Amino acid sequence: MSDQEAAVATAPGRMPAAAGGVRPGRLALVSLIGVSIWALPRPAEVDPRAWQLLALFVATVVGIVTKPLPMGAMALVGIGVALVTRTLTLGEALGGFANGVVWLVVAAFFLAAGFTRTGLGPRIAYALVALFGRSTLGLGYSLVATDLILAPVIPSNTARAAGVVFPILQSIARTALGSDPTHRRKTSAFLTLAAYQGTVVTSAMFLTAMVANPLAVQLAAAQGIEITWGAWAQAALVPGLVSLIVVPLVVYRFCPPGSAGTPEAPVLARAALAKMGPMTRAEGLMSVVSVSLLIAWILGPRIGLDSTSAALAAVAALLVAGILNWDDMIREQEAWNTFIWFATLVMMATALDELGFIRWFSERVGSVFAGIGWVPGFLGLSLTYFYSHYFFASNTAHVSAMYAPFLAVALALGTPPLMAALILGFFSNLFASLTHYGTAPAPILFGSGHVTLGTWWKVGAIVSVVNLTIWLGIGGAWWKVLGIW
């Protein structure tokens, strides 16, 4: 842009040509969808306010998917329309901002910032590569293990896969995979898919590993199902670990690397560690706070400390220790952006349930599956939920649109409540394996050019079947042992 163009773009009275500006065509589509639902004949059994809120909720979710405005801005528009149309009172509309799960997510973003600022995340990755990276398969497992270690305390799979793992993968691809371009391309493709499919699994293993997981927990709580951090982690432990072992082998089989060995990768990793020097005081404090927080989350129900309180206390500790400062927290735009749209979706979904819409919906849809038994009924329901992700470019949008009504139908079929809520929660991450746009880090890793589109989709489809088999088969047996069903 020339100086003259810049002056015109920023002149008083003119709209700046910013990336976060309005897209009128998409906004018109969102508005049309909301108005159309609002104008449809309302079923007699549905509260008028519930029907109006449904129209606003669907329009808001479509807006979050199509992004005529940034997600946070779209959420605020939804709140504004709800207030102006008197669909919700001021107290109801702002109720989501006092929700504990919303604050848990925000706190977790600040914890992730601590890993980034101290350099602890990259140090963990390079240490694992130095130990296990001599073979290509071992290098893939090193990248997956890095993601697994970071997953419990970093709620953004983008921050882990794209922010920590991917830059290291790129460095290895440029300098440690030999000189043969064909071998380098094939090995880079394997490592990219192994890292991505690994983050899909780790995101399902912890409540705080992906930003939409706490949303699923909140939606389940609205239907009377409580899921603690420990309960989620315990249920996901066995199928998750099995998937993390098996999936890289599957990727190795269907996207084989150019060579079996990567002897230069550990050398590169040790050089990077040497450049970083000894572990700093900040890294040590970050480690202590993270381990203490994990212990608090695991023991929370026994010691009377809920997950949000523990997370906020950990953030306070980082501030007191000087690892984070207030300016750091203010600059965490993604945390505050998530706070706005996440609180709005929680508020709308909760209000829909309180106004009786979810109950009405589950009774109507559940009657379609009546008489076939909860096992085949829930299996069909959960697979529909899983493979409909081909139509979504965001885990959060998918959970927002479908988790609550599908859970309600599952309960109407007689599915054990905790099992239904957990399986749909796990699937809310695992379905991202399918496409190169299924969750935020997917287009970043795909954009590297290491993997062709056909290979990505082929491996994604195969991995989806493998994960479903592991989580419903081995996972089902494990959940039986735990008494979940």
C-alpha positions, 0 to 999 in steps of 0.5 A: 500500500502506498503512503497516499493509499494508507492516508486515505484508508485511515482518514477520518470518516473512512472505514479502515481496510482491516482484516477484522472488518465487516464482510457484508455478504456473509453478514447478510447470509447470517442475518437471513438465516436468523430472520428465517428461523425467527419467522418460521411457525413456532411449535405450540410446545416451545416457549416463544423466547426459546424459539427467538433465542434458537434463531439468534443462537443458530445465526451466531454459530453460523456467524462464527463459522463464516466470520462476517465479523471476528468471532468475539464481535459476532458474539457481541452482536448476538448479545446486542440483538438478544437484548434489543428484541427482549429475548433475554434480560440483561442479567441473562445475557451477561450470565455467561461471563460469570461462568467458572468454565469460561474463566478456566479456559481464559486462565489456561491461555495465560498458562500457555503464554508462560510456556511460550515466554519461558521457552519451556515448551521448545526445550521439552520438544528438543530434549525428546528429539535428542533422545528418540529422534535417530529413527524417523518413527522415533522422531514422529513419536518425539513430536507426538510426545511433546504435544502430550506433555503440553496438552494438559495445561495448554488449551489451544491445539494451535498453540501446541501443534502450530506454535511449538511442534511445527516450527521444530518440525520445519527446522528438522525438515530443512536441515536434518533430513538429508539432501535427497529431495524425494526422501526429504519430501516423503519424510516431511509428509510423514512427520507432518501427519504424525504430528497433526494426528497426534494433536487430534488425540491429545486434544481428546485426552484432557479437559483443558487440551482443547478450547471446546472441551470445557464448552462440552462439559458446560453443556453436559452440566446443563443436562445434569451430567457432571464431568470433572477434570480427573474423570475426563482424563481417567476415561481417556487415559487408556484409549488415548495412549493406545491411539498415540501408539497406533496412529503414528504406525498407521501414518507410517504405513499409509504415508511412508517416509523417504528413509527409516533413519534421521541421524542428524535430527538429534544432533540438531536438537542437541545444538538447539539445547546448547544454544538455549543454555541451562534451564532458567529460573523462569523455566523452573518456576513454570515447571513447578507451577504446572506440576502443582496445577496438574496435582490440584486438578487431579486431587480437586474433588478430594481437597475441595478445590475446583478446577477454575480456582486452581487455574486462577491460583496458578496464574496468580503464582506466575504473576507473583513470580514475574513469569507473566506481567499484567501487560503480557496478560492484556496483550493475550488477545486470543484469551480475551477473544475466546472469553467473549465468544465462549461466554456468549455460546455458553449463555445461549446454550444454557438459556435454551435448556432452561427455556425447555427447548433442548428437552422438547428437541430430544423428545421429538428426535428421540422418538425416531430412534425409539424401540431399537435399543440404546446401543445401536441408537447411540452408535448411529447417533455418535457416528453421525456426529463424528462424520458430520465434521466434514461440513465444519471448519472448527471444533468449537462451531461443531460442538456449539451447534450439535453437542447439546441436542445430540446429547439430549437425544442420546439420553432420551434413548437410554444411553448411560449419561456420563458415557454419552457425554464423554464419548461425544466429548472425545469425538469432538476432538477425534473428528478433526482427523478427517480433513485439512481444515477440520481444526485450527492447526490443520490448515497451518500444517497443511499449508507447509506443502509437505502433504498432498491433499489426497494423502491428507484425506486418505490418511485422515479417513483411515485414522478416523476408523482406527480411532473409532475402533480403539475408543469404542472398543478398547475404550468401551471395555475400559469404561466398563471397568471404571463403572461408567456404563 
